[in-house]
Amino acid sequence: MNEQELLKQQVAASAAQLVVPGSILGVGTGSTVKWFISELAKRDRLTPLNLAAIVTTSNRSKEQLESYGFKVVELADIDHADLVVDGADRVDDQLNGIKGGGGALTLEKSVAVNSEKNVWIVDEGKLVHHLGGFPLPVEVLPISCEQNFRQFEQAGLEPTFRQRQDGKRYITHYGNYIIDLGISPLPIPSGLAGYLDSTVGVVEHGLFLDICDELLIARHDGTVETRYRNQLNKIPS
């Protein structure tokens, strides 16, 4: 196992200890979350967690959870999740993030906003002072995707259609396309989010603002740092 994977396993193990027995858990997707699911299964084998329900944001996570014997339900089957554990592609000093590199941003955000608490697990390479350094995904309807593309182009957002390995356009779980915005650093995130939210044809975007409550960071020195949204004023600049 290389150093990067060791870091992911380390921060995932810390996150697994946050899960309360009998609760409703939301599980995200990605390489770090894959480790979280493994660590969750280890904990469950030692002392059964008896989780009331689990929802997830990808088929990959669903299959992994089910392989360990966990029962996964749909988001529509629960009122809310008590805790969601997920990764992030970039996180800034205010615990705002870019997510959706794996293409599941719409379901990820739907699960996140219907949770009492959101915990993100990352290695320190994902940290930035100002959001950028990673394409911002925007899920768009096929019927108006070309108009959206030109609109983003005219706005200077450097759009590109996400493609599959075969060169065809990537299709999301909901049958839509993704336009990745390459501009970096991003303009004022809240302003860009408002612009995208008001754009007809946009289904969802990967700006996750004011959502993360607790951030676990795997440091290269072997430590795990925890940052809380409600204690941001205590974090050194």
Kinemage of the C-alpha trace (Angstrom):
@kinemage 1
@onewidth
@group {chain A} dominant
@subgroup {mainchain}
@vectorlist {calphas} color= white
{ca met a 1} P 0.000 0.000 0.000
{ca asn a 2} L 1.446 3.380 -0.991
{ca glu a 3} L 1.494 6.450 1.238
{ca gln a 4} L -1.602 7.976 -0.383
{ca glu a 5} L -3.680 4.880 0.321
{ca leu a 6} L -2.384 4.707 3.884
{ca leu a 7} L -3.516 8.292 4.419
{ca lys a 8} L -6.968 7.484 3.055
{ca gln a 9} L -7.272 4.439 5.284
{ca gln a 10} L -6.185 6.450 8.303
{ca val a 11} L -8.738 9.224 7.882
{ca ala a 12} L -11.443 6.679 6.979
{ca ala a 13} L -10.835 4.786 10.226
{ca ser a 14} L -11.307 8.010 12.197
{ca ala a 15} L -14.584 8.697 10.396
{ca ala a 16} L -15.878 5.194 11.083
{ca gln a 17} L -15.654 5.926 14.820
{ca leu a 18} L -18.149 8.794 14.405
{ca val a 19} L -21.006 6.495 13.381
{ca val a 20} L -23.589 6.127 16.155
{ca pro a 21} L -25.142 2.645 16.574
{ca gly a 22} L -28.777 2.493 15.501
{ca ser a 23} L -28.549 5.664 13.424
{ca ile a 24} L -29.375 6.382 9.775
{ca leu a 25} L -26.147 6.706 7.806
{ca gly a 26} L -25.416 8.319 4.461
{ca val a 27} L -22.365 7.084 2.569
{ca gly a 28} L -20.780 8.941 -0.319
{ca thr a 29} L -18.520 7.700 -3.058
{ca gly a 30} L -14.881 7.811 -4.069
{ca ser a 31} L -11.567 6.204 -3.208
{ca thr a 32} L -11.438 7.515 0.366
{ca val a 33} L -15.041 6.503 1.022
{ca lys a 34} L -14.143 3.017 -0.187
{ca trp a 35} L -11.770 2.807 2.757
{ca phe a 36} L -14.441 4.220 5.064
{ca ile a 37} L -16.811 1.392 4.122
{ca ser a 38} L -14.096 -1.172 4.860
{ca glu a 39} L -13.392 0.408 8.243
{ca leu a 40} L -17.117 0.586 8.988
{ca ala a 41} L -17.408 -3.138 8.296
{ca lys a 42} L -14.479 -3.843 10.637
{ca arg a 43} L -16.169 -1.926 13.426
{ca asp a 44} L -19.493 -3.632 12.762
{ca arg a 45} L -17.866 -7.072 13.005
{ca leu a 46} L -16.412 -6.247 16.405
{ca thr a 47} L -19.597 -4.689 17.783
{ca pro a 48} L -22.719 -4.740 15.571
{ca leu a 49} L -23.853 -1.205 14.793
{ca asn a 50} L -27.445 -2.233 14.007
{ca leu a 51} L -27.874 0.764 11.743
{ca ala a 52} L -31.498 1.744 11.160
{ca ala a 53} L -30.799 2.421 7.464
{ca ile a 54} L -28.032 3.275 5.031
{ca val a 55} L -28.345 5.411 1.909
{ca thr a 56} L -25.545 5.924 -0.569
{ca thr a 57} L -24.690 8.071 -3.565
{ca ser a 58} L -23.350 5.495 -6.015
{ca asn a 59} L -23.837 1.929 -7.161
{ca arg a 60} L -20.185 1.252 -6.372
{ca ser a 61} L -20.628 2.165 -2.714
{ca lys a 62} L -23.949 0.289 -2.616
{ca glu a 63} L -22.348 -2.889 -3.914
{ca gln a 64} L -19.456 -2.630 -1.468
{ca leu a 65} L -21.784 -2.046 1.496
{ca glu a 66} L -23.988 -4.953 0.501
{ca ser a 67} L -20.942 -7.210 0.124
{ca tyr a 68} L -20.328 -6.630 3.848
{ca gly a 69} L -23.933 -7.441 4.703
{ca phe a 70} L -25.271 -3.904 5.121
{ca lys a 71} L -28.763 -3.180 3.802
{ca val a 72} L -28.952 -0.116 1.561
{ca val a 73} L -32.186 1.795 0.940
{ca glu a 74} L -33.149 4.689 -1.330
{ca leu a 75} L -33.107 8.304 -0.179
{ca ala a 76} L -36.874 8.428 -0.712
{ca asp a 77} L -37.255 5.672 1.914
{ca ile a 78} L -35.971 7.821 4.780
{ca asp a 79} L -36.900 11.193 6.229
{ca his a 80} L -33.283 12.251 6.760
{ca ala a 81} L -29.860 10.826 7.559
{ca asp a 82} L -28.270 11.396 10.937
{ca leu a 83} L -24.764 11.469 9.464
{ca val a 84} L -23.278 11.524 5.965
{ca val a 85} L -19.638 10.627 5.377
{ca asp a 86} L -18.251 11.607 1.990
{ca gly a 87} L -15.105 12.785 0.258
{ca ala a 88} L -14.441 16.009 -1.630
{ca asp a 89} L -12.350 17.029 -4.618
{ca arg a 90} L -11.319 20.374 -3.134
{ca val a 91} L -12.033 22.073 0.209
{ca asp a 92} L -11.284 25.701 1.088
{ca asp a 93} L -10.582 27.451 4.376
{ca gln a 94} L -14.315 27.966 5.008
{ca leu a 95} L -15.070 24.237 4.542
{ca asn a 96} L -16.777 24.889 1.216
{ca gly a 97} L -16.029 22.340 -1.449
{ca ile a 98} L -16.039 21.171 -5.037
{ca lys a 99} L -17.559 17.726 -5.446
{ca gly a 100} L -18.765 15.626 -8.337
{ca gly a 101} L -15.539 14.442 -9.915
{ca gly a 102} L -17.116 10.997 -10.086
{ca gly a 103} L -20.276 12.332 -11.706
{ca ala a 104} L -22.663 11.738 -8.786
{ca leu a 105} L -23.025 15.368 -7.687
{ca thr a 106} L -26.843 15.531 -7.869
{ca leu a 107} L -27.414 12.553 -5.608
{ca glu a 108} L -24.492 13.575 -3.385
{ca lys a 109} L -26.026 16.979 -2.771
{ca ser a 110} L -29.518 15.547 -2.303
{ca val a 111} L -28.251 13.207 0.405
{ca ala a 112} L -26.101 15.917 1.995
{ca val a 113} L -28.854 18.516 2.380
{ca asn a 114} L -31.116 15.883 3.922
{ca ser a 115} L -28.644 15.039 6.671
{ca glu a 116} L -28.289 16.325 10.206
{ca lys a 117} L -24.492 16.256 9.946
{ca asn a 118} L -22.022 16.111 7.055
{ca val a 119} L -18.478 14.868 7.564
{ca trp a 120} L -15.932 15.036 4.734
{ca ile a 121} L -12.787 12.925 4.710
{ca val a 122} L -9.803 14.081 2.633
{ca asp a 123} L -6.031 14.018 2.482
{ca glu a 124} L -4.236 17.336 2.786
{ca gly a 125} L -3.631 17.497 -0.970
{ca lys a 126} L -7.307 18.429 -1.407
{ca leu a 127} L -6.994 21.618 0.643
{ca val a 128} L -6.952 25.048 -1.015
{ca his a 129} L -7.294 28.570 0.300
{ca his a 130} L -9.695 29.530 -2.519
{ca leu a 131} L -11.771 27.021 -4.468
{ca gly a 132} L -10.130 26.041 -7.729
{ca gly a 133} L -7.569 23.679 -9.136
{ca phe a 134} L -10.252 21.166 -10.081
{ca pro a 135} L -12.952 21.346 -12.787
{ca leu a 136} L -16.360 22.359 -11.432
{ca pro a 137} L -18.980 19.888 -12.691
{ca val a 138} L -22.381 21.128 -13.800
{ca glu a 139} L -25.070 18.577 -14.647
{ca val a 140} L -27.228 19.799 -17.526
{ca leu a 141} L -30.278 18.586 -19.438
{ca pro a 142} L -29.475 17.179 -22.901
{ca ile a 143} L -32.296 19.211 -24.466
{ca ser a 144} L -30.581 22.528 -23.736
{ca cys a 145} L -26.974 21.506 -23.138
{ca glu a 146} L -25.633 23.292 -26.217
{ca gln a 147} L -27.254 26.573 -25.155
{ca asn a 148} L -25.827 26.120 -21.650
{ca phe a 149} L -22.391 25.428 -23.075
{ca arg a 150} L -22.404 28.606 -25.150
{ca gln a 151} L -23.729 30.588 -22.194
{ca phe a 152} L -20.889 29.358 -19.983
{ca glu a 153} L -18.392 30.021 -22.758
{ca gln a 154} L -19.558 33.611 -23.129
{ca ala a 155} L -19.300 34.050 -19.368
{ca gly a 156} L -15.627 33.022 -19.496
{ca leu a 157} L -16.115 29.855 -17.445
{ca glu a 158} L -14.044 27.648 -19.806
{ca pro a 159} L -16.580 24.831 -20.299
{ca thr a 160} L -15.890 21.361 -21.683
{ca phe a 161} L -18.263 18.439 -22.007
{ca arg a 162} L -17.164 15.507 -19.865
{ca gln a 163} L -16.402 12.485 -22.016
{ca arg a 164} L -16.142 8.759 -21.511
{ca gln a 165} L -13.102 6.764 -22.539
{ca asp a 166} L -14.729 5.962 -25.879
{ca gly a 167} L -14.981 9.674 -26.665
{ca lys a 168} L -18.749 9.891 -26.241
{ca arg a 169} L -20.329 12.257 -23.754
{ca tyr a 170} L -20.511 11.088 -20.185
{ca ile a 171} L -24.102 10.325 -19.125
{ca thr a 172} L -25.095 10.684 -15.484
{ca his a 173} L -27.249 8.338 -13.432
{ca tyr a 174} L -30.219 10.532 -14.373
{ca gly a 175} L -29.512 10.557 -18.113
{ca asn a 176} L -27.987 14.033 -18.253
{ca tyr a 177} L -24.634 15.439 -19.394
{ca ile a 178} L -21.890 17.095 -17.355
{ca ile a 179} L -20.179 20.302 -18.396
{ca asp a 180} L -16.944 20.843 -16.462
{ca leu a 181} L -16.009 24.480 -15.872
{ca gly a 182} L -12.246 24.932 -16.043
{ca ile a 183} L -11.915 28.471 -14.727
{ca ser a 184} L -9.541 28.601 -11.737
{ca pro a 185} L -9.601 29.972 -9.165
{ca leu a 186} L -13.372 30.193 -9.202
{ca pro a 187} L -15.064 33.585 -9.027
{ca ile a 188} L -16.863 34.341 -5.763
{ca pro a 189} L -18.286 30.851 -5.031
{ca ser a 190} L -21.619 32.053 -3.662
{ca gly a 191} L -22.131 34.307 -6.670
{ca leu a 192} L -21.238 31.541 -9.127
{ca ala a 193} L -23.551 29.136 -7.297
{ca gly a 194} L -26.392 31.640 -7.546
{ca tyr a 195} L -25.735 32.109 -11.256
{ca leu a 196} L -25.789 28.361 -11.894
{ca asp a 197} L -28.866 27.826 -9.699
{ca ser a 198} L -30.768 30.372 -11.768
{ca thr a 199} L -29.683 29.010 -15.166
{ca val a 200} L -32.438 27.107 -16.977
{ca gly a 201} L -31.243 23.659 -17.992
{ca val a 202} L -28.846 23.243 -15.077
{ca val a 203} L -29.889 20.294 -12.933
{ca glu a 204} L -27.199 20.682 -10.256
{ca his a 205} L -23.637 21.865 -9.777
{ca gly a 206} L -20.674 20.738 -7.734
{ca leu a 207} L -20.340 23.751 -5.460
{ca phe a 208} L -21.118 22.475 -1.966
{ca leu a 209} L -21.350 25.626 0.129
{ca asp a 210} L -22.184 25.752 3.849
{ca ile a 211} L -22.773 21.992 3.852
{ca cys a 212} L -19.734 20.393 5.497
{ca asp a 213} L -19.965 20.422 9.294
{ca glu a 214} L -16.770 18.534 10.110
{ca leu a 215} L -13.659 17.968 8.016
{ca leu a 216} L -11.189 15.166 8.737
{ca ile a 217} L -7.797 15.714 7.109
{ca ala a 218} L -5.141 13.014 6.775
{ca arg a 219} L -1.762 14.710 7.183
{ca his a 220} L 1.466 13.318 5.747
{ca asp a 221} L 2.991 13.269 9.237
{ca gly a 222} L 0.523 10.523 10.172
{ca thr a 223} L -1.928 12.684 12.123
{ca val a 224} L -5.607 13.324 11.435
{ca glu a 225} L -6.683 16.949 11.834
{ca thr a 226} L -10.318 17.829 12.514
{ca arg a 227} L -11.878 21.141 11.527
{ca tyr a 228} L -15.404 22.229 12.441
{ca arg a 229} L -17.538 24.760 10.629
{ca asn a 230} L -18.694 26.341 13.883
{ca gln a 231} L -15.078 26.820 15.023
{ca leu a 232} L -13.589 28.331 11.879
{ca asn a 233} L -12.509 31.410 13.808
{ca lys a 234} L -10.197 29.159 15.804
{ca ile a 235} L -8.325 27.883 12.754
{ca pro a 236} L -5.012 29.683 12.099
{ca ser a 237} L -4.949 31.501 8.779
